Amino acid sequence: MNSILDQVNIQTVLNDYAEILQMPLALLRPNCSLIAVAETIPFTEDVTTCHPYLPTPEFLMFQDDHDRLWTVTPLSVHNHSVEGYLVSYEMPPENNRALLERVNRLMGYHLVQLLIKDLKIHQKEQELTHRYEELEFLYEVGEVLNNIFDVQEATQRILSKAMEVLKVDKGSVMLVDKQGEMTIFASKGIPAEIARKTRVRPGEGISGKVLETGEPMFSENIEQEVYYQNKAFKQYRSGTFMSLPISLPTAGNKRKILGVLNLNDKINEEPFHANDLKLAGMIATQAAIFIENAQNYENILNEKKKFETILTGMGDGVIVTDEKCQVILINNMARKLLELPKSQGLGDNFYDIIAAFQLSLPLDYLRKTTTETLHYEVTIREHPLRVCTATMTRIYDKDQRLVNTIVLLHDITVEKTQELMKTEFLSLISHKLRTPLVGLVGYPQFLLDETLGKLNDQQRQAIETIGKQSQYLTRLVDQLLRFTELESQKLELHIEAQHPYLLLKAAIDENMKTAKQKQIDLQLDAKNLPPFIYVDGERVIEILTNLINNAIKFSPENSVVQVSAEKLNAEWLEIRIKDNGIGIEAEHLELIFERFYQVEEYFTGQIEGVGLGLSVVKHLVEAHQGKVWTESVYGKGSTFFVHLPISRLKSLAKYDFDELDSQY
C-alpha cells in the first residue's frame, strides 16, 4: 500500500538530515516496507529490527542486543493517520538519550513540515496536470468531431481517447435503439462477438440500471455489485468500473438518455479518483452532444434523400432557393420545363433564370414583393407553345427575414393551347356573325319606316321582334369579341388621370334607361373620393356598366340598386354595387367570374346573357392590377366590390407593383 510519502521527493531531505546529524536515517511506510535510506551516512543495520515495535502512534526508543539505541518517529500530516516512520540508530552514551529523543522528535517535526509543503506543491502539480489533460482531451475530441463525420468512427475515436486518458483496459459506448434496449455501438478491449450480441434492457445489470435511473455507478470491485451480471466473460484485471449515462437536458429539468458509457479495469489497479469521474462526465456529455447531433444530421440526410427521390419522380417542377434567391435545389422536371442545360440551375439566381421568359407578373415586382404566396404564368416559348403556372411561396423566420423560396412549376401547355384554340374559334365565329348581323339589324328599321309599303299590326310586331332580337344578338357577339380580345392578351390599357365621379356617373347614365324600365331606383353615394385615379377610363366605365347592369338584371322591379365609392387609403379606391336580388349561394361565389358560368337558378331563358359579363369584368379589373369579388346572403341580395389603384400604372406589359403589397 502506497503512502503519501511516496508522492514527494524525500531522498534529498533524508540525505541533508543525515549529513547534519551524522546519523543513519531510513524512512518506512506504515506497513514497515522501506521507502528510502539516507545515502550520506550508510544504514548498515537491518531495518527490520524495529518491526516488532511497529506499528506505533507514539515516539519510540529502544535498545537492541548490540546496545544500539534506536529511535522511531511516527510521521503524520495534520494529525491524521500515520503516513510513515523515520528510523535511526546510534551507540550514544547514556546521558545522550534525552538529547537524542529531542533531536529525533524535532527532526520528525521539520520533516513533516517539509512534507506538507512538498505535498501541497505536488497536489497543485497534479491538479494542473489533470486540468491540462482535460483541456487536451477536449481539444482532441473537438478535432475528432470537426473532422470525422461518420458517427461510428467518431464515437470509437472518442472512446479510445477516453480510455487512454483514464488508463483503463476496457470500454464501451452503448446506445438505446428503437425498441428501448441498448446495444454496444463502439467498444475496445471487449471480444467482437460479445460486443455484437450484447443487448441490455432498462434495469438489467449495471448498464441497465444506469439507463433506468440516469445516475452514474462506480466501484473498486465490480463483482460485489448487486446489479453485476457476469454472463459474458471473466477477464477483469482489477474489477474497477465506471458507468455513466450519456444524456442531454430536456424541458422540465429532465434528461434524455441516449445510452451509457462503460469504463472498466484501471491499468494501474487503482480506484477511480474524483478527477477521473469529472473527466468521464465531460466525456459522456461530449459524446451525448455529438451523438445527438450526428443522429439528427443522419435523419436530415435520410429525409433529404426521400425528398429528392420524391422530387425526381414528381410530374411538376420544383425549385428551392436560399435567402439570397440562389437555387439550392432543382428537380429534373423543372429543368425540362424551363429547358435548362445541366450547367445552369444550381447556384444561379432564380430571377436571372426566369428573366429570359415572358412572365404574367413583372420581374421587378417578383423580386421586391414580400407576399408569401404568388401565382403567375411563365411562357417559355411561343412556337411551339410551352407555358407553366408558377406558384411561388416565400418562407420567413420569426424576424420576418427571408429563409427560402419554393417555386412549383406546372405545365399547362395543353390547357393553354386548347384555350387559345377556343378563343380563336370564338373570335372567328364572332367576326363571321357580324357581317350578316349588319343586315339583320338594319333591315327591320328599313321595313318599319314603311319604305317598301304599309305594314299591318301583326307585321309591325313581328318586325319589331326581329329588330330587338337582332340587337340582342349583336350585343352577345360584341361580348364574345371583347372576351376573345381579353383572352388573347392583346388588350392595351391607356392609363390617364381620370376623375372617379365622372366615371361612376357615366356608368350610371349608361344603365339609367334599363333601370327605369324595371322602375329600379339607381342611387349614387360618392362623398370621399380622390381628385384623380390613374386608369383606362373607357375600361373602368365598361367594368362599372357591366356590374350595374348585372345588379339591375337580377333585382326585382320597384327595388333599389346602390352604387357607392370611397377612398380606402393613399393607394386604393373601393367601389360597391349593392342590389336587392335573390342573392348567390356560397358555393357559387367564386365561380360566377368564370367564363360562360351562370347559376342554374338564373339560367331560365328569361334573363339575357351567356355568362361572359362578369368574366370580362374580372379580366379588366385584374388588367388594372385591382381586385373584384362579391359578398352575398342568399335571398337578401349581393354586393360586388371593386378595388382600383389610385396611383399611376405603366403599360399593361410593364406594371408597377410596388404599392400592391400594402393591401394584398
C-alpha positions as CSV (number, residue, x, y, z in Angstrom):
1,M,0.0,0.0,0.0
2,N,1.4,3.3,-1.0
3,S,1.9,6.2,1.5
4,I,1.5,9.9,1.0
5,L,5.3,10.0,1.4
6,D,5.6,8.1,-1.9
7,Q,4.2,11.2,-3.7
8,V,7.0,13.6,-2.7
9,N,10.8,13.6,-3.3
10,I,12.1,12.5,0.2
11,Q,15.6,11.4,-0.8
12,T,17.3,14.8,-0.8
13,V,15.7,15.6,2.6
14,L,17.0,12.4,4.2
15,N,20.5,13.0,2.8
16,D,20.6,16.5,4.3
17,Y,19.4,15.4,7.7
18,A,21.8,12.5,7.9
19,E,24.8,14.7,7.0
20,I,23.9,17.3,9.7
21,L,23.2,14.8,12.5
22,Q,25.9,12.3,11.4
23,M,23.3,9.6,11.9
24,P,22.0,6.9,9.5
25,L,18.4,7.5,8.6
26,A,15.6,5.5,7.0
27,L,12.0,6.1,6.0
28,L,9.4,3.3,6.3
29,R,5.8,3.1,5.1
30,P,3.0,2.3,7.6
31,N,3.3,-1.4,6.6
32,C,7.0,-1.2,7.5
33,S,8.2,-1.6,3.9
34,L,11.2,0.6,3.1
35,I,10.7,3.9,1.2
36,A,14.2,5.3,1.2
37,V,17.5,5.4,3.2
38,A,20.0,8.3,3.5
39,E,22.9,8.0,1.2
40,T,25.4,10.2,3.0
41,I,25.6,8.1,6.2
42,P,25.2,4.4,5.4
43,F,22.5,2.5,7.2
44,T,24.4,-0.7,8.0
45,E,21.9,-2.4,10.3
46,D,18.9,-4.4,9.4
47,V,15.9,-2.1,9.4
48,T,13.6,-5.0,10.2
49,T,15.0,-4.8,13.8
50,C,12.3,-2.2,14.6
51,H,9.4,-4.3,13.0
52,P,8.4,-5.9,16.3
53,Y,7.7,-2.5,17.7
54,L,5.5,-1.3,14.8
55,P,3.0,0.0,14.2
56,T,3.0,2.7,16.9
57,P,1.3,6.1,17.1
58,E,3.9,7.4,19.6
59,F,7.6,8.3,19.5
60,L,9.5,5.1,20.3
61,M,13.1,4.5,21.7
62,F,14.6,1.0,22.3
63,Q,18.0,-0.7,22.6
64,D,18.9,-3.8,20.6
65,D,21.1,-6.7,21.5
66,H,24.2,-4.8,20.4
67,D,23.5,-1.9,22.7
68,R,22.5,0.3,19.8
69,L,19.9,2.9,20.6
70,W,17.1,3.0,18.0
71,T,14.5,5.8,17.6
72,V,11.3,5.5,15.7
73,T,9.4,8.8,15.0
74,P,5.9,8.4,13.5
75,L,5.1,10.9,10.8
76,S,1.5,12.2,10.4
77,V,0.2,15.1,8.3
78,H,-2.3,17.5,10.0
79,N,-2.6,15.0,12.9
80,H,-4.2,12.4,10.7
81,S,-3.2,8.7,10.4
82,V,0.4,7.8,10.4
83,E,1.9,8.1,6.9
84,G,5.3,6.5,7.8
85,Y,8.2,6.2,10.2
86,L,11.6,8.0,10.5
87,V,14.1,5.4,11.8
88,S,17.7,6.0,13.1
89,Y,20.2,4.3,15.4
90,E,23.4,5.2,17.4
91,M,25.8,4.0,20.1
92,P,25.4,7.0,22.4
93,P,26.5,7.5,26.0
94,E,23.7,7.1,28.5
95,N,23.4,10.8,29.1
96,N,22.7,11.4,25.4
97,R,19.4,9.5,25.5
98,A,17.3,12.6,26.3
99,L,19.2,14.7,23.7
100,L,18.7,12.0,21.0
101,E,15.0,11.9,21.8
102,R,14.6,15.7,21.4
103,V,16.7,15.7,18.2
104,N,14.6,12.9,16.6
105,R,11.3,14.5,17.6
106,L,12.5,17.8,16.2
107,M,13.7,16.3,13.1
108,G,10.5,14.4,12.7
109,Y,8.5,17.7,13.1
110,H,10.6,19.5,10.5
111,L,10.4,16.6,8.2
112,V,6.6,16.6,8.4
113,Q,6.6,20.4,7.7
114,L,8.7,19.9,4.7
115,L,6.5,17.0,3.6
116,I,3.4,19.2,3.9
117,K,5.0,21.9,1.8
118,D,6.2,19.5,-0.7
119,L,2.9,17.7,-0.7
120,K,1.0,20.9,-1.4
121,I,3.2,21.6,-4.3
122,H,2.8,18.1,-5.6
123,Q,-1.0,18.3,-5.2
124,K,-1.0,21.6,-7.2
125,E,1.1,20.0,-9.9
126,Q,-1.4,17.1,-10.0
127,E,-4.3,19.5,-10.3
128,L,-2.6,21.3,-13.2
129,T,-1.7,18.0,-14.8
130,H,-5.3,16.9,-14.6
131,R,-6.6,20.2,-15.9
132,Y,-4.1,20.0,-18.8
133,E,-5.2,16.5,-19.6
134,E,-8.9,17.7,-19.5
135,L,-8.2,20.5,-21.9
136,E,-6.0,18.4,-24.1
137,F,-8.8,15.7,-24.2
138,L,-11.5,18.3,-25.1
139,Y,-9.3,19.7,-27.8
140,E,-8.7,16.3,-29.3
141,V,-12.4,15.5,-29.1
142,G,-13.1,18.7,-30.8
143,E,-10.7,17.8,-33.6
144,V,-12.4,14.4,-34.0
145,L,-15.9,15.9,-34.1
146,N,-14.8,18.6,-36.6
147,N,-13.0,16.3,-39.0
148,I,-14.9,13.0,-38.8
149,F,-18.5,12.8,-40.0
150,D,-19.0,9.1,-39.6
151,V,-20.8,8.5,-36.3
152,Q,-19.3,5.1,-35.7
153,E,-15.8,6.1,-36.4
154,A,-16.0,9.3,-34.3
155,T,-17.5,7.5,-31.3
156,Q,-14.8,4.9,-31.5
157,R,-12.1,7.5,-31.5
158,I,-13.6,9.4,-28.6
159,L,-13.9,6.1,-26.6
160,S,-10.3,5.2,-27.4
161,K,-9.0,8.6,-26.3
162,A,-11.1,8.4,-23.1
163,M,-9.6,5.0,-22.2
164,E,-6.1,6.3,-22.8
165,V,-6.6,9.4,-20.6
166,L,-8.3,7.4,-17.8
167,K,-5.9,4.5,-18.1
168,V,-8.5,1.6,-18.5
169,D,-8.3,-1.6,-20.4
170,K,-12.0,-2.0,-21.4
171,G,-14.6,0.4,-22.5
172,S,-17.9,0.6,-24.5
173,V,-20.5,3.1,-25.6
174,M,-24.0,1.6,-25.5
175,L,-26.9,3.4,-27.3
176,V,-30.6,3.0,-27.0
177,D,-32.3,1.5,-30.1
178,K,-35.9,2.0,-31.3
179,Q,-37.0,-0.9,-29.0
180,G,-35.7,0.9,-25.9
181,E,-32.9,-1.6,-25.4
182,M,-29.2,-0.9,-25.5
183,T,-26.6,-2.4,-27.9
184,I,-22.9,-1.8,-28.0
185,F,-22.2,0.9,-30.6
186,A,-18.5,1.2,-30.0
187,S,-16.1,-0.8,-27.9
188,K,-12.4,-1.6,-27.1
189,G,-10.9,-4.4,-25.1
190,I,-14.2,-6.5,-25.5
191,P,-14.3,-9.5,-27.7
192,A,-16.1,-8.6,-31.0
193,E,-18.6,-11.5,-30.7
194,I,-19.7,-10.4,-27.2
195,A,-20.0,-6.7,-28.4
196,R,-22.1,-7.8,-31.3
197,K,-24.5,-10.0,-29.3
198,T,-24.9,-7.9,-26.2
199,R,-28.4,-6.4,-25.6
200,V,-29.4,-4.8,-22.3
201,R,-32.9,-3.8,-21.2
202,P,-33.6,-1.0,-18.7
203,G,-32.8,-2.2,-15.2
204,E,-30.9,-5.2,-16.4
205,G,-27.3,-5.3,-15.0
206,I,-25.2,-2.3,-14.1
207,S,-25.6,-0.6,-17.5
208,G,-29.3,-1.2,-17.5
209,K,-29.6,0.3,-14.0
210,V,-27.8,3.4,-15.1
211,L,-30.1,3.6,-18.1
212,E,-33.2,3.2,-15.9
213,T,-32.1,5.7,-13.2
214,G,-30.0,8.1,-15.2
215,E,-27.5,8.1,-12.3
216,P,-23.8,7.1,-12.7
217,M,-22.3,4.0,-10.9
218,F,-18.7,3.2,-10.0
219,S,-16.9,0.8,-7.7
220,E,-13.5,-0.7,-6.9
221,N,-14.9,-4.2,-7.2
222,I,-17.4,-4.9,-9.9
223,E,-18.2,-8.4,-8.6
224,Q,-19.5,-7.1,-5.3
225,E,-22.2,-5.0,-7.1
226,V,-25.7,-6.4,-6.7
227,Y,-26.6,-5.4,-10.3
228,Y,-23.5,-7.1,-11.8
229,Q,-24.3,-9.9,-14.2
230,N,-21.1,-11.5,-15.5
231,K,-22.7,-13.6,-18.2
232,A,-20.2,-13.0,-20.9
233,F,-16.6,-13.2,-19.6
234,K,-14.4,-13.0,-16.5
235,Q,-11.4,-11.1,-17.9
236,Y,-11.3,-8.2,-15.5
237,R,-7.9,-7.2,-14.1
238,S,-8.9,-5.2,-11.0
239,G,-12.7,-5.1,-11.1
240,T,-12.8,-1.3,-11.1
241,F,-15.6,0.1,-13.2
242,M,-17.5,3.3,-14.0
243,S,-20.8,3.5,-15.9
244,L,-22.2,6.9,-16.7
245,P,-25.4,8.0,-18.6
246,I,-24.9,9.6,-22.0
247,S,-27.7,12.2,-21.6
248,L,-28.8,15.6,-22.6
249,P,-31.0,18.1,-20.7
250,T,-34.7,18.5,-21.8
251,A,-37.6,20.6,-20.6
252,G,-38.7,20.3,-17.0
253,N,-35.3,19.5,-15.5
254,K,-35.4,16.1,-17.1
255,R,-32.7,14.4,-19.2
256,K,-32.9,12.5,-22.4
257,I,-30.8,9.3,-22.0
258,L,-29.1,8.3,-25.3
259,G,-27.1,5.4,-23.8
260,V,-24.4,4.5,-21.3
261,L,-20.5,5.0,-21.2
262,N,-18.8,2.0,-19.6
263,L,-15.1,2.2,-18.5
264,N,-13.6,-0.9,-16.8
265,D,-10.3,-2.2,-15.4
266,K,-7.8,0.5,-14.4
267,I,-4.4,-0.5,-15.8
268,N,-2.5,0.6,-12.6
269,E,-5.0,-1.3,-10.4
270,E,-6.0,1.9,-8.6
271,P,-9.6,3.1,-7.9
272,F,-11.1,5.9,-9.9
273,H,-10.4,9.3,-8.4
274,A,-12.6,12.4,-8.3
275,N,-10.8,13.8,-11.3
276,D,-11.5,10.6,-13.2
277,L,-15.2,10.9,-12.5
278,K,-15.2,14.6,-13.6
279,L,-13.4,13.8,-16.8
280,A,-15.6,10.8,-17.5
281,G,-18.6,13.0,-17.0
282,M,-17.2,15.5,-19.6
283,I,-16.6,12.7,-22.0
284,A,-20.2,11.4,-21.6
285,T,-21.5,15.0,-22.2
286,Q,-19.4,15.5,-25.3
287,A,-20.5,12.1,-26.6
288,A,-24.1,12.9,-26.0
289,I,-23.9,16.2,-27.8
290,F,-22.1,14.6,-30.8
291,I,-24.3,11.5,-31.0
292,E,-27.5,13.6,-30.8
293,N,-26.2,16.0,-33.5
294,A,-25.0,13.1,-35.6
295,Q,-28.2,11.2,-35.4
296,N,-30.2,14.4,-36.2
297,Y,-27.9,15.0,-39.2
298,E,-28.3,11.5,-40.3
299,N,-32.1,11.8,-40.1
300,I,-31.9,15.0,-42.1
301,L,-29.8,13.3,-44.8
302,N,-32.3,10.4,-44.9
303,E,-35.2,12.8,-45.2
304,K,-33.3,14.8,-47.8
305,K,-32.8,11.6,-49.8
306,K,-36.5,10.7,-49.6
307,F,-37.4,14.3,-50.5
308,E,-35.1,14.2,-53.5
309,T,-36.4,10.9,-54.6
310,I,-40.0,12.3,-54.4
311,L,-38.9,15.4,-56.3
312,T,-37.2,13.4,-59.0
313,G,-40.4,11.4,-59.6
314,M,-42.7,14.3,-59.5
315,G,-44.6,15.4,-62.6
316,D,-44.3,19.1,-61.6
317,G,-41.1,21.1,-61.5
318,V,-39.7,22.2,-58.1
319,I,-37.1,24.9,-57.4
320,V,-35.8,25.9,-54.0
321,T,-33.7,28.9,-53.3
322,D,-31.8,30.3,-50.3
323,E,-32.2,33.6,-48.6
324,K,-30.3,35.3,-51.5
325,C,-32.5,33.6,-54.1
326,Q,-29.7,31.3,-55.2
327,V,-31.0,28.0,-56.4
328,I,-30.1,25.2,-54.0
329,L,-32.4,22.5,-55.3
330,I,-33.9,21.9,-58.7
331,N,-35.5,18.7,-59.9
332,N,-35.4,17.1,-63.4
333,M,-38.9,18.2,-64.3
334,A,-38.1,21.9,-63.6
335,R,-35.0,21.6,-65.9
336,K,-37.2,20.0,-68.6
337,L,-40.0,22.6,-68.3
338,L,-37.6,25.6,-68.4
339,E,-35.3,23.9,-70.9
340,L,-32.2,24.5,-68.8
341,P,-28.9,22.8,-69.6
342,K,-27.1,20.9,-66.8
343,S,-24.6,23.8,-66.5
344,Q,-27.4,26.1,-65.4
345,G,-29.6,26.0,-62.4
346,L,-27.8,25.2,-59.1
347,G,-26.1,28.2,-57.7
348,D,-27.7,30.6,-60.2
349,N,-30.0,33.4,-59.2
350,F,-33.6,32.3,-59.7
351,Y,-34.8,35.6,-61.1
352,D,-31.9,35.7,-63.6
353,I,-33.1,32.3,-64.8
354,I,-36.7,33.4,-65.4
355,A,-35.8,36.8,-66.8
356,A,-35.3,35.1,-70.2
357,F,-39.0,34.1,-70.3
358,Q,-42.3,36.0,-70.7
359,L,-44.0,36.5,-67.2
360,S,-47.6,37.4,-66.4
361,L,-46.2,39.5,-63.5
362,P,-43.4,41.9,-63.8
363,L,-39.9,40.6,-62.8
364,D,-39.2,43.7,-60.6
365,Y,-42.4,43.0,-58.6
366,L,-41.4,39.4,-58.1
367,R,-38.0,40.5,-56.8
368,K,-39.4,43.1,-54.4
369,T,-42.7,41.8,-53.1
370,T,-42.9,40.3,-49.6
371,T,-46.2,38.5,-50.3
372,E,-45.8,34.9,-49.1
373,T,-47.6,33.2,-52.0
374,L,-47.9,34.3,-55.6
375,H,-49.3,32.7,-58.7
376,Y,-48.2,33.7,-62.2
377,E,-47.6,32.2,-65.6
378,V,-44.3,31.6,-67.3
379,T,-44.2,31.4,-71.1
380,I,-41.0,29.6,-72.0
381,R,-41.6,29.9,-75.8
382,E,-44.4,30.7,-78.2
383,H,-43.6,28.5,-81.2
384,P,-44.3,25.8,-80.3
385,L,-46.0,27.0,-77.2
386,R,-44.8,26.0,-73.8
387,V,-46.4,27.6,-70.7
388,C,-46.2,26.9,-67.0
389,T,-48.0,28.1,-64.0
390,A,-45.7,29.1,-61.1
391,T,-46.7,29.0,-57.5
392,M,-44.0,30.8,-55.5
393,T,-44.0,30.5,-51.7
394,R,-41.7,32.5,-49.5
395,I,-40.7,31.2,-46.1
396,Y,-39.7,33.7,-43.4
397,D,-38.2,33.3,-40.0
398,K,-39.6,34.7,-36.8
399,D,-37.9,38.1,-37.5
400,Q,-39.5,38.2,-41.0
401,R,-36.2,37.5,-42.7
402,L,-36.4,35.5,-45.9
403,V,-35.1,32.0,-45.4
404,N,-36.2,30.1,-48.6
405,T,-38.3,30.4,-51.6
406,I,-40.1,27.4,-53.1
407,V,-41.4,27.5,-56.7
408,L,-43.7,24.8,-58.1
409,L,-44.0,24.7,-61.9
410,H,-47.0,23.0,-63.5
411,D,-47.1,22.5,-67.3
412,I,-50.3,24.0,-68.7
413,T,-49.3,23.9,-72.3
414,V,-52.1,21.6,-73.4
415,E,-54.7,23.6,-71.5
416,K,-53.3,26.8,-72.8
417,T,-53.3,25.5,-76.4
418,Q,-56.9,24.4,-76.1
419,E,-57.9,27.8,-74.6
420,L,-56.2,29.6,-77.5
421,M,-57.9,27.3,-80.0
422,K,-61.3,28.1,-78.3
423,T,-60.5,31.8,-78.3
424,E,-59.5,31.8,-81.9
425,F,-62.6,29.8,-82.8
426,L,-64.9,32.2,-80.9
427,S,-63.1,35.2,-82.5
428,L,-63.6,33.7,-85.9
429,I,-67.2,32.9,-85.3
430,S,-67.9,36.3,-83.8
431,H,-66.4,38.1,-86.8
432,K,-68.2,35.8,-89.2
433,L,-71.5,36.6,-87.5
434,R,-71.1,40.3,-87.6
435,T,-71.4,40.6,-91.4
436,P,-74.9,39.0,-91.6
437,L,-75.9,40.8,-88.4
438,V,-75.5,44.2,-90.1
439,G,-78.3,43.3,-92.5
440,L,-80.4,41.8,-89.7
441,V,-80.1,44.9,-87.6
442,G,-80.6,47.4,-90.5
443,Y,-83.4,45.9,-92.5
444,P,-86.0,45.8,-89.7
445,Q,-85.8,49.5,-89.2
446,F,-86.0,50.0,-93.0
447,L,-89.2,47.9,-93.1
448,L,-90.6,49.7,-90.1
449,D,-90.2,53.0,-91.9
450,E,-92.7,51.5,-94.5
451,T,-90.4,52.4,-97.3
452,L,-91.5,49.2,-99.1
453,G,-95.1,49.5,-98.2
454,K,-97.6,49.7,-95.5
455,L,-97.5,47.3,-92.5
456,N,-100.4,45.9,-90.6
457,D,-100.1,45.5,-86.8
458,Q,-99.1,41.9,-86.9
459,Q,-96.3,42.6,-89.5
460,R,-95.1,45.6,-87.5
461,Q,-95.0,43.5,-84.2
462,A,-93.1,40.7,-86.0
463,I,-90.5,43.1,-87.5
464,E,-90.0,44.9,-84.1
465,T,-89.3,41.5,-82.5
466,I,-86.8,40.7,-85.2
467,G,-85.1,44.0,-84.6
468,K,-84.9,43.6,-80.9
469,Q,-83.5,40.0,-81.1
470,S,-81.0,41.2,-83.8
471,Q,-79.8,43.9,-81.4
472,Y,-79.5,41.4,-78.6
473,L,-77.6,39.0,-80.8
474,T,-75.3,41.9,-81.8
475,R,-74.6,42.6,-78.1
476,L,-73.8,39.0,-77.5
477,V,-71.4,38.9,-80.4
478,D,-69.8,42.1,-79.1
479,Q,-69.3,40.5,-75.7
480,L,-67.7,37.4,-77.4
481,L,-65.3,39.7,-79.3
482,R,-64.4,41.6,-76.2
483,F,-63.9,38.4,-74.3
484,T,-61.6,36.9,-77.1
485,E,-59.7,40.2,-77.1
486,L,-59.0,39.8,-73.4
487,E,-58.2,36.1,-73.6
488,S,-55.7,36.7,-76.4
489,Q,-53.8,39.2,-74.2
490,K,-53.9,41.8,-76.9
491,L,-55.6,44.3,-74.7
492,E,-53.7,47.5,-74.1
493,L,-54.6,50.0,-71.4
494,H,-54.4,53.7,-71.9
495,I,-53.7,55.0,-68.5
496,E,-54.6,58.6,-67.8
497,A,-55.7,60.7,-64.9
498,Q,-59.5,60.3,-64.5
499,H,-62.0,61.8,-62.1
500,P,-63.7,58.9,-60.4
501,Y,-67.0,60.6,-60.0
502,L,-67.3,61.2,-63.8
503,L,-66.6,57.5,-64.4
504,L,-69.3,56.5,-61.9
505,K,-71.8,59.0,-63.4
506,A,-71.1,57.7,-67.0
507,A,-71.7,54.1,-66.0
508,I,-75.0,55.0,-64.2
509,D,-76.2,57.1,-67.1
510,E,-75.5,54.1,-69.4
511,N,-77.8,52.0,-67.3
512,M,-80.5,54.6,-66.4
513,K,-82.8,53.6,-69.2
514,T,-82.7,49.9,-68.2
515,A,-83.3,50.8,-64.6
516,K,-86.4,52.9,-65.4
517,Q,-87.9,50.1,-67.5
518,K,-87.9,48.0,-64.2
519,Q,-88.7,51.0,-62.1
520,I,-85.5,50.5,-60.1
521,D,-84.1,53.4,-58.2
522,L,-80.4,53.8,-59.2
523,Q,-78.6,55.6,-56.3
524,L,-75.0,57.0,-56.2
525,D,-73.1,57.7,-52.9
526,A,-69.6,59.2,-53.6
527,K,-68.5,61.5,-50.8
528,N,-64.9,60.7,-50.1
529,L,-63.2,60.4,-53.5
530,P,-59.7,61.2,-54.6
531,P,-59.4,64.0,-57.2
532,F,-57.9,61.6,-59.7
533,I,-57.2,58.0,-60.3
534,Y,-54.8,56.7,-63.0
535,V,-56.8,54.2,-65.0
536,D,-58.1,53.5,-68.5
537,G,-61.3,55.5,-68.4
538,E,-63.2,53.5,-71.0
539,R,-62.3,50.2,-69.5
540,V,-63.4,51.3,-66.0
541,I,-66.7,52.6,-67.4
542,E,-67.2,49.2,-69.0
543,I,-66.4,47.4,-65.7
544,L,-69.0,49.5,-63.8
545,T,-71.6,49.3,-66.6
546,N,-71.4,45.5,-66.6
547,L,-71.7,45.3,-62.8
548,I,-74.6,47.9,-62.6
549,N,-76.3,46.2,-65.5
550,N,-75.9,42.8,-63.7
551,A,-77.4,44.3,-60.5
552,I,-80.4,45.7,-62.4
553,K,-80.9,42.4,-64.2
554,F,-81.2,40.3,-61.1
555,S,-83.1,42.8,-59.0
556,P,-86.9,42.8,-58.7
557,E,-89.0,45.6,-60.0
558,N,-89.5,48.6,-57.8
559,S,-86.3,48.0,-55.9
560,V,-83.1,49.9,-55.3
561,V,-79.5,49.4,-56.6
562,Q,-76.9,51.4,-54.7
563,V,-73.6,52.4,-56.2
564,S,-71.1,53.8,-53.6
565,A,-67.4,54.7,-53.7
566,E,-64.8,55.9,-51.3
567,K,-61.0,56.3,-50.9
568,L,-59.7,53.5,-48.6
569,N,-56.2,54.9,-48.3
570,A,-53.5,56.6,-50.4
571,E,-53.3,53.6,-52.7
572,W,-56.8,52.2,-53.2
573,L,-60.3,53.3,-54.3
574,E,-63.2,51.0,-53.3
575,I,-66.4,50.8,-55.4
576,R,-69.5,48.9,-54.2
577,I,-72.6,47.9,-56.2
578,K,-75.4,46.6,-54.0
579,D,-78.7,45.0,-55.2
580,N,-81.7,43.5,-53.6
581,G,-82.0,40.5,-55.7
582,I,-82.2,36.8,-54.8
583,G,-78.6,36.6,-53.8
584,I,-76.0,33.9,-54.6
585,E,-75.3,30.8,-52.6
586,A,-71.8,30.4,-51.1
587,E,-70.7,27.6,-53.4
588,H,-71.2,29.8,-56.4
589,L,-69.4,33.0,-55.2
590,E,-66.0,32.1,-56.6
591,L,-67.4,30.6,-59.8
592,I,-69.5,33.5,-61.1
593,F,-66.5,35.2,-62.5
594,E,-65.6,32.2,-64.7
595,R,-66.4,32.5,-68.4
596,F,-69.8,31.1,-69.5
597,Y,-70.8,30.4,-65.9
598,Q,-74.4,31.0,-64.8
599,V,-76.1,29.9,-61.7
600,E,-78.7,27.3,-62.7
601,E,-81.5,29.1,-60.9
602,Y,-80.9,32.1,-63.1
603,F,-80.5,30.3,-66.4
604,T,-84.1,30.2,-67.2
605,G,-84.0,32.0,-70.5
606,Q,-85.8,34.9,-69.1
607,I,-82.6,36.8,-68.1
608,E,-80.5,37.8,-71.0
609,G,-76.8,36.8,-71.2
610,V,-74.4,33.9,-71.8
611,G,-72.3,34.3,-68.7
612,L,-69.5,36.5,-70.1
613,G,-70.2,39.8,-68.3
614,L,-68.5,39.1,-65.0
615,S,-65.6,37.3,-66.7
616,V,-64.9,40.4,-68.7
617,V,-65.2,42.5,-65.5
618,K,-62.6,40.3,-63.8
619,H,-60.2,40.5,-66.8
620,L,-60.4,44.2,-66.9
621,V,-60.1,44.8,-63.2
622,E,-57.0,42.5,-63.0
623,A,-55.6,44.2,-66.0
624,H,-55.5,47.3,-63.8
625,Q,-53.9,45.2,-61.0
626,G,-57.1,45.6,-59.0
627,K,-59.4,43.1,-57.3
628,V,-63.1,42.2,-57.7
629,W,-65.2,39.9,-55.5
630,T,-68.7,39.6,-54.2
631,E,-70.4,39.1,-50.8
632,S,-73.9,37.7,-50.8
633,V,-76.6,36.4,-48.5
634,Y,-78.9,34.0,-50.4
635,G,-82.4,35.5,-50.5
636,K,-81.2,39.0,-49.5
637,G,-79.2,40.3,-52.4
638,S,-75.5,40.7,-53.3
639,T,-72.7,43.4,-53.1
640,F,-69.9,43.5,-55.6
641,F,-66.6,45.1,-54.6
642,V,-64.0,46.6,-56.9
643,H,-60.6,47.9,-55.7
644,L,-58.7,50.0,-58.2
645,P,-55.3,51.6,-57.7
646,I,-55.2,55.3,-57.3
647,S,-51.5,55.8,-58.3
648,R,-50.2,55.7,-61.8
649,L,-49.5,52.4,-63.5
650,K,-47.3,51.8,-66.5
651,S,-48.4,49.9,-69.6
652,L,-50.1,46.5,-69.3
653,A,-46.9,44.7,-70.1
654,K,-44.9,46.7,-67.5
655,Y,-46.9,47.1,-64.4
656,D,-45.5,48.9,-61.4
657,F,-46.4,46.7,-58.5
658,D,-44.5,48.4,-55.7
659,E,-47.7,49.6,-53.9
660,L,-49.7,46.4,-54.2
661,D,-48.5,44.5,-51.1
662,S,-49.8,47.1,-48.6
663,Q,-53.3,45.9,-49.4
664,Y,-53.0,42.4,-50.7
